[in-house]
Amino acid sequence: MNAKRSAPTAAADATAASAADADASDGGCCSKRLRRAPEKAHWLTRLGVVLPDRELIIATDCGGGIGPPSALVELGVKCRHIFACESDPSSQQLLSSQAEPPERLFGSMIGRDRGCFCLVSGRWMPMPHEQPDIYISNAGVHGPNPDRFLAAVKYIMEHQPRLVILEDLVVAGREDQNGNLPADSILALLSQAGDYEVDTFHVTASHFGLPQRRQRLYYVMISSQHLQRGDKEPLEKISEALAQLRTVEPSVDAEDLLESLNFESQPSPKGSDKNVASLLGMSADASYLHRRLRHELRLPLDDMTYFQLAGAHLGRWLRTYREADVCQIHWLRAKSNKKEIRFVSVSQDAHRAAMSFTGEVPNLTPTTRLWSYRLQRVLGGREMLMLQGFKPDRWNLQNLSEASLTRVAGAAMTVHMIAAVLASALSCCHFPDAEHGPAPKRRPGRSRSISLAELRSRYLAIRQRLSGLRRFSPLGV
C-alpha cells in the first residue's frame, strides 16, 4: 500500500490545513467578496484523502458546467481550471462573468483541435496541451448530440488525464429492447482510451443530503500510474467510500432547505389581482386529455375545489390554464387517496407529470417548472440552484433572467453528487507533487490523434460485438 495512505491521521491534518486556503483559489466560481469556508472538506478528511501541495489542474467538458467548480469549492480542493467547454449560453455567461473564470472558455466540444473562440479572452485560442489531473464531462451518449461523448473520449485518448469522471443518464444502466446494457459498450470503449482502471457507479442525490430524486451513472477512470494499490480490487474502494459518505449528510426537506438559507421569497411575476380565469386558455387536445385522465382516476369532471382554494396564487404564478389544471387534477388525486402532495411539475403533460409526496423534489431539468403546494407558488431559478446544491450568493447572478437561471439550474451537474464521486475517487489515487509528472504511458502503436469518425466506427463495432453478452451486468440499477 502507498505510504501516503498508511497515515490517515496525517491525511486529515493535511486536508484540514489546506481547507483554510481553499477559498483563496476556489476554481473560479466564487466571488472574492462572498467567500466562505468549504462545507464538504470533512468528506476528504473522513476518507483520508491526501492531496499534493499544489493546485490540481482541472478541465471540464459539460453542458451545465458550473457544477464541478462548485463541488471543488465545497471540498476545499485548490485547483487551476485550464479550460471549460460549455454549450449552454446562460452557463457561458455565468462562468465568464465571475471574478476568476476558467483560463479558457469554449462553446463547443466538436472540431476544436485547431482551436476555438475563447469567451474569456475574446479571441481565437488553441486547446491547452497540459495533462489535466482531473477531467470531468457529462456528455453522455444519450444526450442530444452523441458526438459530444466521442469528443470527450478523443480528448482522453490524446491528453491522458490522471483522473476522469464522466456523467451519463441512468438509462445507460437499463436493458434495451434487445436485453443489452448501453453501459457495456461505453465501458468497453473507455477501456481502449489508455492505461486506465475503469468502472461505473450509480449515484442518487438524496443519498448525500440533497432533497432531489436525481439519479446518474458515473464512469470513473484512474490512470494505473496514479492508482492507490491495496488488498482490494482497484476501484472497489470507491464503492465503499460512496457508502461511507451516505451516512455523513442527513436528508433534509426541500422547503426546510430553502427556509434554512434565509432566501427571500420569489417576487410574483404578475399582479395580485390575477386569477385562474386570466390565464391563457387550454387547447382542445389538452382539454380532452385532462378529461380522459379525470375519468381514468375516477375524479368528478366538475370538481374545482383546488381552484377555489388557491385560484389567486395559480393566476399569479402560472402561465396557462393547462398548468393550473395539472395542479388541480393531482391535488384531487392525492386527496382521494388521503395523501398530501408536495410538488408537481407543471411543465409536463398531466398524465406523466412528475410528482412528489415527500420532501424530495422530482428530477430537475432545464425545462422544469415545479409547483409547491405548501408554498403555493412556482419555485424560482435561485431556489432550483439551491436544490441542485449551489450557493447562489457565491455566483454573480445579476445579469441573468429568471428563465435563464431556471435553465442553468436544470442543466447543471448536481453539486452533492459530483462532490461525492470526486471525494471517493480522490481517495483511490495519488498525484505527483509537481504539475508535470512522468509522461503517461501509451499503448504500443497507438496514434496520438484520432478522428471522431473512427471513434464512431469503433463504438458501433463494440455494440455489435457485445450484443447479448452482458459483460458488466451488475450495475446496481
Backbone torsions as a table, in degrees:
resi	resn	phi	psi	omega
1	MET	NA	145.3	-178.6
2	ASN	-60.8	144.0	-176.9
3	ALA	-62.0	-33.9	-179.0
4	LYS	-66.0	-32.8	-177.7
5	ARG	-78.9	-13.3	-178.9
6	SER	-83.0	1.1	-178.6
7	ALA	-130.2	74.3	-178.7
8	PRO	-64.5	-30.1	178.6
9	THR	-65.6	-43.6	177.0
10	ALA	-64.4	-33.8	177.4
11	ALA	-63.2	-42.4	-179.8
12	ALA	-63.6	-42.1	-179.9
13	ASP	-65.4	-40.1	-179.1
14	ALA	-66.4	-40.5	179.6
15	THR	-67.0	-41.0	179.3
16	ALA	-65.5	-36.6	179.3
17	ALA	-68.9	-35.9	179.9
18	SER	-76.5	-18.7	-178.1
19	ALA	-65.0	-33.8	-178.8
20	ALA	-67.2	-26.5	-178.7
21	ASP	-93.9	-2.9	-172.0
22	ALA	-67.4	-33.4	-178.2
23	ASP	-70.2	-18.2	179.4
24	ALA	-74.9	-20.6	177.1
25	SER	-143.6	82.0	-167.0
26	ASP	-101.6	29.6	173.7
27	GLY	79.4	7.2	173.6
28	GLY	86.8	8.4	-177.1
29	CYS	-110.9	-0.3	-174.0
30	CYS	-112.3	131.5	175.4
31	SER	-69.7	139.5	-174.8
32	LYS	-63.4	-26.6	-177.0
33	ARG	-92.1	-1.5	-177.6
34	LEU	-132.6	56.3	-176.8
35	ARG	-102.0	143.9	179.0
36	ARG	-128.6	168.3	174.6
37	ALA	-70.1	146.9	177.9
38	PRO	-59.3	134.1	-175.3
39	GLU	-94.4	-10.8	179.8
40	LYS	-122.2	20.4	177.3
41	ALA	-63.7	-27.3	179.1
42	HIS	-68.0	-17.7	174.2
43	TRP	-63.3	-45.7	178.7
44	LEU	-64.7	-39.5	178.7
45	THR	-62.9	-42.9	-178.9
46	ARG	-62.6	-36.0	-178.2
47	LEU	-89.6	-3.1	179.0
48	GLY	69.2	37.2	-177.3
49	VAL	-76.9	134.7	175.2
50	VAL	-114.1	120.3	179.7
51	LEU	-108.8	150.1	177.9
52	PRO	-68.1	158.6	-179.2
53	ASP	-83.6	60.2	178.0
54	ARG	-161.2	171.6	175.5
55	GLU	-78.6	132.1	174.6
56	LEU	-76.5	143.2	179.7
57	ILE	-88.3	121.0	-174.3
58	ILE	-116.8	139.5	172.7
59	ALA	-134.0	138.7	-178.1
60	THR	-131.4	136.7	172.5
61	ASP	-123.3	94.7	-172.0
62	CYS	-141.6	149.3	160.4
63	GLY	-97.8	110.6	-169.7
64	GLY	89.9	44.5	-170.9
65	GLY	-81.2	15.2	176.4
66	ILE	-79.9	-9.8	-178.6
67	GLY	-68.6	-52.6	-178.9
68	PRO	-59.4	-44.5	176.1
69	PRO	-60.1	-39.1	178.3
70	SER	-65.4	-38.8	178.5
71	ALA	-64.3	-39.8	178.5
72	LEU	-65.7	-36.0	175.3
73	VAL	-63.5	-46.3	-179.0
74	GLU	-62.4	-35.5	179.7
75	LEU	-79.8	-14.6	-178.3
76	GLY	75.8	29.2	-179.5
77	VAL	-90.2	123.6	176.3
78	LYS	-76.2	129.5	-175.3
79	CYS	-149.0	162.3	174.5
80	ARG	-123.5	114.5	-174.2
81	HIS	-87.2	97.8	-171.9
82	ILE	-75.2	-31.9	175.1
83	PHE	-163.3	156.8	173.9
84	ALA	-139.1	135.4	171.6
85	CYS	-107.6	117.4	-174.3
86	GLU	-129.6	122.4	-175.7
87	SER	-89.5	-22.7	-177.1
88	ASP	-82.7	124.2	-177.2
89	PRO	-60.2	-38.5	-179.9
90	SER	-67.3	-39.7	176.7
91	SER	-67.6	-35.1	174.5
92	GLN	-59.3	-46.9	179.7
93	GLN	-62.8	-39.5	-178.7
94	LEU	-67.4	-44.2	-179.6
95	LEU	-67.5	-41.6	-176.1
96	SER	-74.8	-18.7	-176.6
97	SER	-92.5	0.5	-178.4
98	GLN	-76.9	163.2	180.0
99	ALA	-62.5	-34.4	180.0
100	GLU	-130.1	78.8	-179.0
101	PRO	-73.2	170.4	172.9
102	PRO	-58.2	151.8	-179.2
103	GLU	-59.7	-35.8	177.0
104	ARG	-140.2	133.4	-178.7
105	LEU	-126.5	114.3	-178.6
106	PHE	-109.7	158.8	-177.9
107	GLY	-102.4	-2.7	-176.4
108	SER	-144.9	144.2	175.8
109	MET	-94.9	-16.2	-172.4
110	ILE	-101.7	137.3	178.2
111	GLY	69.1	33.4	-175.3
112	ARG	-102.5	6.8	-176.4
113	ASP	-60.1	-35.1	-179.7
114	ARG	-91.9	9.8	179.9
115	GLY	104.8	165.2	-179.9
116	CYS	-143.2	165.8	176.0
117	PHE	-74.1	124.4	-178.4
118	CYS	-89.6	125.5	-177.7
119	LEU	-79.8	-10.3	177.4
120	VAL	-88.0	-50.0	-178.6
121	SER	-85.6	-19.5	-178.9
122	GLY	75.8	23.7	179.0
123	ARG	-146.6	169.3	-179.7
124	TRP	-73.4	128.3	-178.2
125	MET	-136.9	148.1	178.0
126	PRO	-78.0	163.5	173.8
127	MET	-68.4	139.0	176.4
128	PRO	-66.3	143.5	-177.0
129	HIS	-100.7	10.1	177.8
130	GLU	-72.0	150.2	175.1
131	GLN	-84.1	115.5	-178.5
132	PRO	-71.9	148.8	169.0
133	ASP	-75.0	-39.9	-178.0
134	ILE	-133.4	130.5	176.3
135	TYR	-124.7	126.6	-175.6
136	ILE	-126.7	134.6	178.4
137	SER	-148.2	146.1	173.0
138	ASN	-117.5	27.7	179.5
139	ALA	-84.7	85.3	-179.9
140	GLY	-85.9	166.6	-178.8
141	VAL	-73.5	-13.2	-178.5
142	HIS	-97.0	10.3	177.1
143	GLY	-81.5	-175.6	-178.7
144	PRO	-67.7	-21.8	-179.2
145	ASN	-136.1	95.2	-178.4
146	PRO	-60.8	-21.7	179.2
147	ASP	-63.6	-20.6	175.8
148	ARG	-64.9	-36.6	175.9
149	PHE	-65.4	-43.2	179.0
150	LEU	-65.0	-34.4	176.0
151	ALA	-65.0	-36.1	176.5
152	ALA	-66.2	-42.2	177.7
153	VAL	-63.6	-39.9	177.3
154	LYS	-59.6	-43.6	179.2
155	TYR	-63.9	-40.2	179.3
156	ILE	-62.6	-44.0	-179.5
157	MET	-63.1	-37.8	-173.0
158	GLU	-86.5	-28.3	-174.8
159	HIS	-114.6	-11.2	173.9
160	GLN	48.2	62.4	175.6
161	PRO	-59.9	151.0	-177.6
162	ARG	-72.6	-36.0	177.9
163	LEU	-133.2	130.7	-178.4
164	VAL	-125.2	132.6	175.3
165	ILE	-128.8	118.1	180.0
166	LEU	-116.7	130.6	179.8
167	GLU	-101.8	139.4	178.7
168	ASP	-140.7	160.9	177.1
169	LEU	-67.9	152.0	-176.9
170	VAL	-67.3	-15.8	178.4
171	VAL	-63.7	-21.5	178.3
172	ALA	-65.2	-19.8	178.3
173	GLY	-100.3	16.5	178.7
174	ARG	-116.3	148.9	-177.2
175	GLU	-67.7	140.5	172.8
176	ASP	-88.0	-170.5	-176.5
177	GLN	-66.1	-18.6	178.9
178	ASN	-97.8	5.3	179.5
179	GLY	82.1	13.8	-179.2
180	ASN	-100.8	153.5	173.7
181	LEU	-101.7	122.9	175.9
182	PRO	-57.3	-30.6	-179.1
183	ALA	-62.9	-26.7	177.7
184	ASP	-59.0	-49.5	-178.2
185	SER	-67.5	-36.1	179.8
186	ILE	-65.5	-45.3	178.8
187	LEU	-63.2	-38.7	179.2
188	ALA	-64.9	-38.8	177.7
189	LEU	-68.9	-41.9	-179.7
190	LEU	-64.9	-31.1	179.4
191	SER	-66.8	-16.8	177.2
192	GLN	-90.6	-1.4	-174.6
193	ALA	-76.1	-17.3	-179.0
194	GLY	160.3	-164.2	-178.0
195	ASP	-84.7	76.8	-175.5
196	TYR	-123.8	151.7	163.0
197	GLU	-95.2	126.5	-171.9
198	VAL	-124.0	138.0	174.4
199	ASP	-155.7	168.0	-178.7
200	THR	-126.3	149.3	-174.9
201	PHE	-139.4	138.1	179.5
202	HIS	-96.2	122.1	-174.1
203	VAL	-125.7	137.0	177.3
204	THR	-117.8	134.1	-174.8
205	ALA	-63.6	-38.2	-176.6
206	SER	-67.0	-16.3	178.1
207	HIS	-75.6	-11.9	-175.8
208	PHE	-123.6	34.1	170.7
209	GLY	84.0	16.1	-179.8
210	LEU	-115.5	125.1	-175.8
211	PRO	-79.4	68.2	179.4
212	GLN	-147.2	146.8	-176.5
213	ARG	-93.7	27.1	-179.3
214	ARG	-73.8	137.5	175.6
215	GLN	-130.0	141.3	-179.8
216	ARG	-144.5	156.0	168.9
217	LEU	-100.2	138.0	177.5
218	TYR	-122.2	124.5	173.5
219	TYR	-93.5	120.4	-178.3
220	VAL	-110.8	128.0	179.0
221	MET	-125.2	125.3	178.1
222	ILE	-123.1	128.9	179.1
223	SER	-60.9	137.3	-178.6
224	SER	-61.5	-26.0	178.0
225	GLN	-70.6	-22.7	-174.4
226	HIS	-120.3	23.3	-178.4
227	LEU	-96.1	132.3	175.5
228	GLN	-72.9	119.7	180.0
229	ARG	-92.3	147.8	179.9
230	GLY	-161.2	-162.0	-178.1
231	ASP	-75.8	-22.2	-174.6
232	LYS	-93.8	174.5	174.9
233	GLU	-60.4	151.7	-171.7
234	PRO	-51.1	-46.7	-175.3
235	LEU	-109.4	11.5	178.5
236	GLU	-65.2	-28.4	-178.7
237	LYS	-65.7	-25.7	179.2
238	ILE	-65.0	-42.8	177.8
239	SER	-61.2	-41.4	178.7
240	GLU	-66.5	-38.3	179.6
241	ALA	-66.9	-41.2	177.1
242	LEU	-62.4	-41.8	177.7
243	ALA	-64.4	-34.9	178.8
244	GLN	-69.0	-38.9	-179.6
245	LEU	-72.3	-21.2	178.9
246	ARG	-63.4	-24.2	-179.4
247	THR	-91.5	-1.8	-175.2
248	VAL	-84.0	-50.9	-174.5
249	GLU	-96.3	119.0	177.5
250	PRO	-71.2	151.7	177.6
251	SER	-71.8	144.9	-178.0
252	VAL	-127.5	161.4	175.6
253	ASP	-86.8	141.6	-175.7
254	ALA	-59.3	-47.9	-179.0
255	GLU	-68.0	-34.2	176.0
256	ASP	-65.0	-37.1	177.8
257	LEU	-61.9	-45.0	-179.7
258	LEU	-65.1	-39.9	180.0
259	GLU	-71.1	-35.3	-178.0
260	SER	-67.2	-23.1	179.4
261	LEU	-90.5	5.6	177.5
262	ASN	54.0	44.2	-179.2
263	PHE	-85.3	132.1	179.0
264	GLU	-68.7	144.7	-179.2
265	SER	-61.9	143.3	178.2
266	GLN	-62.7	133.3	176.9
267	PRO	-66.6	141.5	-179.9
268	SER	-65.7	130.1	-179.0
269	PRO	-71.4	-11.2	-177.3
270	LYS	-130.7	173.8	178.3
271	GLY	-72.5	166.5	-177.1
272	SER	-77.5	-7.6	-177.7
273	ASP	-93.5	8.6	-178.7
274	LYS	-81.4	153.7	174.9
275	ASN	-145.6	-176.8	-176.1
276	VAL	-62.2	-34.2	-178.3
277	ALA	-65.3	-21.6	-178.9
278	SER	-83.7	-5.9	-178.5
279	LEU	-76.9	158.8	176.3
280	LEU	-62.1	140.1	-175.8
281	GLY	-66.3	164.1	-179.2
282	MET	-96.8	140.5	179.8
283	SER	-67.6	162.9	179.9
284	ALA	-64.0	-38.4	179.4
285	ASP	-65.3	-44.5	179.0
286	ALA	-65.1	-38.8	178.8
287	SER	-62.3	-40.7	177.9
288	TYR	-64.1	-43.2	179.9
289	LEU	-63.6	-38.6	179.8
290	HIS	-68.0	-41.3	177.3
291	ARG	-64.3	-39.4	178.8
292	ARG	-65.1	-40.5	179.4
293	LEU	-65.3	-40.6	176.8
294	ARG	-60.7	-40.2	179.0
295	HIS	-64.6	-43.0	-179.9
296	GLU	-65.4	-35.4	180.0
297	LEU	-86.6	-0.6	-179.6
298	ARG	60.6	44.4	176.6
299	LEU	-105.1	140.7	178.5
300	PRO	-60.8	137.7	-178.1
301	LEU	-68.5	-25.3	-175.6
302	ASP	-104.3	14.4	-179.0
303	ASP	-81.4	111.0	-179.3
304	MET	-117.3	35.3	-174.5
305	THR	-60.7	-43.9	-177.0
306	TYR	-69.4	-32.3	175.2
307	PHE	-61.8	-37.3	179.4
308	GLN	-69.5	-33.1	-178.2
309	LEU	-81.8	-39.9	-172.2
310	ALA	-128.9	23.6	-176.8
311	GLY	-59.7	-39.4	-179.4
312	ALA	-65.3	-40.7	179.3
313	HIS	-68.9	-41.1	178.0
314	LEU	-60.7	-42.1	-179.4
315	GLY	-66.2	-32.6	-179.0
316	ARG	-77.3	-34.6	-169.2
317	TRP	-104.3	-22.1	-176.2
318	LEU	-99.8	165.5	-174.8
319	ARG	-101.5	-38.6	-172.9
320	THR	-130.1	160.2	175.8
321	TYR	-64.8	-30.1	178.2
322	ARG	-61.0	-44.4	179.0
323	GLU	-61.9	-42.5	179.6
324	ALA	-64.0	-39.0	-179.2
325	ASP	-70.5	-30.7	173.9
326	VAL	-60.5	-45.1	177.4
327	CYS	-60.7	-41.8	-176.8
328	GLN	-69.9	-43.7	-177.7
329	ILE	-60.2	-45.8	-175.9
330	HIS	-77.2	-24.2	171.9
331	TRP	-68.3	-43.8	177.1
332	LEU	-64.6	-37.8	178.8
333	ARG	-63.0	-45.7	179.2
334	ALA	-65.0	-39.3	-179.9
335	LYS	-63.6	-40.4	179.5
336	SER	-66.1	-26.8	177.7
337	ASN	-94.9	6.0	178.6
338	LYS	59.6	44.9	176.2
339	LYS	-124.7	162.8	174.7
340	GLU	-106.6	119.5	177.2
341	ILE	-89.9	137.1	-174.5
342	ARG	-104.0	-44.1	-176.1
343	PHE	-139.9	151.2	171.6
344	VAL	-147.2	144.0	178.0
345	SER	-89.3	111.8	-178.7
346	VAL	-84.6	-4.3	178.3
347	SER	-81.2	-10.0	-179.9
348	GLN	-105.5	162.9	176.0
349	ASP	-63.2	155.1	-174.2
350	ALA	-60.8	-37.0	-174.3
351	HIS	-77.0	-13.0	179.0
352	ARG	-132.8	21.9	179.7
353	ALA	-67.8	135.0	177.6
354	ALA	-73.3	132.8	-178.1
355	MET	-126.2	164.3	175.1
356	SER	-143.3	130.6	175.9
357	PHE	-105.7	7.2	179.6
358	THR	-124.8	-171.2	178.9
359	GLY	-80.2	2.6	178.0
360	GLU	-95.2	133.8	178.9
361	VAL	-84.3	155.3	174.7
362	PRO	-63.4	168.7	179.6
363	ASN	-58.4	128.6	-178.7
364	LEU	-87.2	137.9	176.9
365	THR	-129.5	169.4	179.8
366	PRO	-59.9	-22.1	-178.1
367	THR	-105.7	5.3	-175.6
368	THR	-69.0	134.2	168.8
369	ARG	-127.2	110.9	-174.3
370	LEU	-100.5	128.1	174.1
371	TRP	-97.9	126.2	177.3
372	SER	-98.1	121.1	-178.5
373	TYR	-73.7	-27.2	178.5
374	ARG	-79.3	-43.3	178.9
375	LEU	-80.6	-18.8	-179.0
376	GLN	56.6	50.6	175.9
377	ARG	-165.8	169.6	175.6
378	VAL	-84.1	136.6	177.7
379	LEU	-68.6	136.8	-178.3
380	GLY	-85.6	176.3	-177.5
381	GLY	-63.6	-40.9	178.6
382	ARG	-65.4	-38.1	178.6
383	GLU	-67.6	-37.2	176.7
384	MET	-66.7	-34.4	174.3
385	LEU	-61.5	-41.9	177.7
386	MET	-61.6	-41.2	-179.6
387	LEU	-71.5	-11.0	172.2
388	GLN	-96.3	1.5	176.4
389	GLY	97.0	4.9	-177.8
390	PHE	-87.3	157.7	170.5
391	LYS	-107.1	102.6	-174.3
392	PRO	-57.5	-29.0	-178.4
393	ASP	-74.9	-4.4	175.3
394	ARG	-89.9	-4.0	-176.4
395	TRP	-122.4	150.0	176.6
396	ASN	-87.0	95.4	-174.3
397	LEU	-102.5	7.1	-172.1
398	GLN	-66.0	-30.8	-174.0
399	ASN	-91.8	4.2	-177.7
400	LEU	-108.7	137.5	178.0
401	SER	-74.3	169.0	179.6
402	GLU	-63.4	-38.9	178.3
403	ALA	-64.8	-38.7	179.0
404	SER	-66.8	-41.1	178.5
405	LEU	-62.2	-41.2	178.6
406	THR	-62.6	-41.6	179.7
407	ARG	-66.9	-41.3	178.8
408	VAL	-62.6	-45.8	-178.6
409	ALA	-62.2	-43.8	-178.0
410	GLY	-69.3	-30.5	-177.7
411	ALA	-87.0	-15.6	-172.5
412	ALA	-72.7	153.7	169.8
413	MET	-72.6	134.8	-177.1
414	THR	-67.4	128.8	-172.8
415	VAL	-61.4	-48.3	-176.1
416	HIS	-63.0	-36.2	-177.9
417	MET	-70.9	-48.4	-178.7
418	ILE	-68.9	-31.8	177.1
419	ALA	-66.6	-40.1	178.8
420	ALA	-65.0	-43.4	179.4
421	VAL	-67.0	-40.8	178.2
422	LEU	-61.1	-49.8	-178.2
423	ALA	-61.1	-41.4	-179.8
424	SER	-67.1	-40.4	179.7
425	ALA	-69.5	-37.8	178.9
426	LEU	-64.1	-25.8	178.3
427	SER	-72.7	-9.2	-177.7
428	CYS	-110.1	-1.0	-176.2
429	CYS	-135.5	160.9	176.7
430	HIS	-130.2	146.5	-177.6
431	PHE	-114.0	150.2	177.6
432	PRO	-66.0	152.4	179.3
433	ASP	-68.3	-28.0	177.1
434	ALA	-97.5	150.2	-179.5
435	GLU	-60.7	-38.5	-177.7
436	HIS	-102.5	89.5	178.9
437	GLY	-79.4	-162.6	178.5
438	PRO	-64.2	147.1	-178.7
439	ALA	-62.1	138.9	-179.4
440	PRO	-64.9	143.9	178.2
441	LYS	-74.5	139.0	178.0
442	ARG	-121.1	145.6	-179.1
443	ARG	-69.6	143.5	-179.5
444	PRO	-57.5	136.6	177.6
445	GLY	81.0	-0.1	-178.1
446	ARG	-82.3	125.1	177.2
447	SER	-74.0	146.7	-178.9
448	ARG	-71.3	-32.1	-177.3
449	SER	-113.4	142.8	179.8
450	ILE	-142.7	144.4	-177.0
451	SER	-90.1	158.4	176.8
452	LEU	-65.1	-32.7	178.8
453	ALA	-63.4	-40.9	178.3
454	GLU	-67.0	-40.9	177.7
455	LEU	-64.1	-38.1	178.1
456	ARG	-63.4	-41.5	178.2
457	SER	-65.3	-40.2	178.2
458	ARG	-62.2	-44.8	-176.8
459	TYR	-64.2	-43.1	178.3
460	LEU	-64.5	-39.0	178.7
461	ALA	-65.6	-38.8	178.5
462	ILE	-64.7	-41.7	179.8
463	ARG	-61.8	-40.0	178.4
464	GLN	-68.2	-39.4	-177.3
465	ARG	-69.8	-34.1	-176.4
466	LEU	-92.2	1.1	-177.7
467	SER	-59.3	117.9	178.0
468	GLY	87.3	0.4	-175.1
469	LEU	-90.0	-39.7	179.1
470	ARG	56.1	62.5	-179.0
471	ARG	-73.7	-34.7	-176.3
472	PHE	-115.6	54.6	-172.6
473	SER	-70.9	-37.5	-174.7
474	PRO	-78.6	75.9	-179.4
475	LEU	-92.2	-8.1	178.3
476	GLY	77.9	19.9	177.9
477	VAL	-125.5	NA	NA
